[in-house]
Amino acid sequence: MAPFEIGETALVVEVPSAEPLVRGLRERYDSSAAYGMPAHVTVLYPFLPRERLDDGVLASLRDLFAERRPFEVAFGGVGRFPGVLYLAPDPEGPLRELTEAVMGRWPEAPPYGGRFGGPAGRLRALR
C-alpha cells in the first residue's frame, strides 16, 4: 500500500546533489523513494488535492515563490521528528519561510494534515 493517498500532492524543493549520498538510505527507509520522489526538502505535505491544482493555484505558487530571494542551504547535521530522521538544512529560515507563506495562502492545507496541532505545533513538527 502506498504511504500516501492517490491524488495527494506535496510541495518540495528537490536536492539532486544529495541523491547520490542518501539514495541507499532512502531506498531502505523512505517509502516515497519507491514512488520516484527524489532527495528533497518538504515545504508542505500534503498540499491541495490534485483536482484543485488549476492554473490559478499554479500562478499563485509561482508568484509566492518568485517573491523570495534565491538562497543557498547546506545539510551538515541530522534532525528528527516523530517517525522521521532527516538531514537538517542550514540555514533553515528560508525554507521555514516558504512553508509559512504557503500555509498563510492555503490554510486549508496544514502541514501533515494538521496532525501536530495549531500553527506553532505544525512549524515545530517541521523542524
Contacts in CASP RR format, 6 or more apart in sequence:
PFRMAT RR
TARGET T0000
AUTHOR 0000-0000-0000
METHOD contacts of the structure
MODEL  1
MAPFEIGETALVVEVPSAEPLVRGLRERYDSSAAYGMPAHVTVLYPFLPR
ERLDDGVLASLRDLFAERRPFEVAFGGVGRFPGVLYLAPDPEGPLRELTE
AVMGRWPEAPPYGGRFGGPAGRLRALR
2 31 0 8 1.000
2 35 0 8 1.000
3 31 0 8 1.000
3 32 0 8 1.000
4 32 0 8 1.000
4 35 0 8 1.000
4 46 0 8 1.000
5 46 0 8 1.000
7 49 0 8 1.000
7 50 0 8 1.000
7 51 0 8 1.000
8 45 0 8 1.000
8 46 0 8 1.000
8 47 0 8 1.000
8 49 0 8 1.000
8 50 0 8 1.000
9 46 0 8 1.000
9 47 0 8 1.000
9 48 0 8 1.000
9 49 0 8 1.000
9 50 0 8 1.000
9 53 0 8 1.000
10 42 0 8 1.000
10 43 0 8 1.000
10 44 0 8 1.000
10 45 0 8 1.000
10 46 0 8 1.000
10 47 0 8 1.000
11 42 0 8 1.000
11 43 0 8 1.000
11 44 0 8 1.000
11 45 0 8 1.000
11 47 0 8 1.000
11 61 0 8 1.000
11 98 0 8 1.000
11 102 0 8 1.000
12 37 0 8 1.000
12 40 0 8 1.000
12 41 0 8 1.000
12 42 0 8 1.000
12 43 0 8 1.000
12 45 0 8 1.000
13 40 0 8 1.000
13 41 0 8 1.000
13 43 0 8 1.000
13 95 0 8 1.000
13 98 0 8 1.000
14 38 0 8 1.000
14 39 0 8 1.000
14 40 0 8 1.000
15 38 0 8 1.000
15 39 0 8 1.000
15 40 0 8 1.000
15 41 0 8 1.000
15 75 0 8 1.000
16 38 0 8 1.000
16 39 0 8 1.000
18 39 0 8 1.000
18 75 0 8 1.000
18 87 0 8 1.000
19 38 0 8 1.000
19 39 0 8 1.000
21 39 0 8 1.000
22 39 0 8 1.000
22 87 0 8 1.000
23 33 0 8 1.000
23 39 0 8 1.000
26 32 0 8 1.000
26 33 0 8 1.000
26 39 0 8 1.000
27 33 0 8 1.000
27 34 0 8 1.000
29 85 0 8 1.000
30 37 0 8 1.000
41 73 0 8 1.000
41 89 0 8 1.000
41 95 0 8 1.000
42 126 0 8 1.000
43 95 0 8 1.000
43 98 0 8 1.000
43 99 0 8 1.000
43 102 0 8 1.000
44 99 0 8 1.000
44 102 0 8 1.000
44 103 0 8 1.000
44 106 0 8 1.000
44 109 0 8 1.000
44 111 0 8 1.000
45 111 0 8 1.000
45 112 0 8 1.000
46 109 0 8 1.000
46 112 0 8 1.000
46 113 0 8 1.000
47 102 0 8 1.000
47 106 0 8 1.000
47 109 0 8 1.000
48 57 0 8 1.000
48 106 0 8 1.000
48 108 0 8 1.000
48 109 0 8 1.000
60 105 0 8 1.000
61 102 0 8 1.000
64 101 0 8 1.000
64 102 0 8 1.000
64 105 0 8 1.000
65 98 0 8 1.000
67 101 0 8 1.000
68 94 0 8 1.000
68 97 0 8 1.000
68 98 0 8 1.000
68 101 0 8 1.000
71 91 0 8 1.000
71 94 0 8 1.000
73 89 0 8 1.000
73 90 0 8 1.000
73 91 0 8 1.000
73 92 0 8 1.000
73 94 0 8 1.000
73 95 0 8 1.000
74 89 0 8 1.000
74 90 0 8 1.000
75 87 0 8 1.000
75 88 0 8 1.000
75 89 0 8 1.000
75 90 0 8 1.000
76 87 0 8 1.000
76 88 0 8 1.000
76 90 0 8 1.000
77 87 0 8 1.000
77 88 0 8 1.000
77 90 0 8 1.000
78 85 0 8 1.000
78 86 0 8 1.000
78 87 0 8 1.000
78 88 0 8 1.000
79 85 0 8 1.000
79 86 0 8 1.000
79 87 0 8 1.000
79 88 0 8 1.000
79 127 0 8 1.000
80 86 0 8 1.000
81 125 0 8 1.000
81 126 0 8 1.000
81 127 0 8 1.000
82 125 0 8 1.000
89 95 0 8 1.000
92 127 0 8 1.000
96 123 0 8 1.000
96 126 0 8 1.000
99 111 0 8 1.000
99 123 0 8 1.000
99 126 0 8 1.000
100 123 0 8 1.000
102 109 0 8 1.000
103 109 0 8 1.000
103 110 0 8 1.000
103 111 0 8 1.000
103 119 0 8 1.000
103 122 0 8 1.000
110 117 0 8 1.000
110 118 0 8 1.000
110 122 0 8 1.000
111 122 0 8 1.000
111 123 0 8 1.000
111 125 0 8 1.000
111 126 0 8 1.000
112 122 0 8 1.000
112 125 0 8 1.000
114 122 0 8 1.000
115 125 0 8 1.000
116 122 0 8 1.000
116 124 0 8 1.000
116 125 0 8 1.000
END
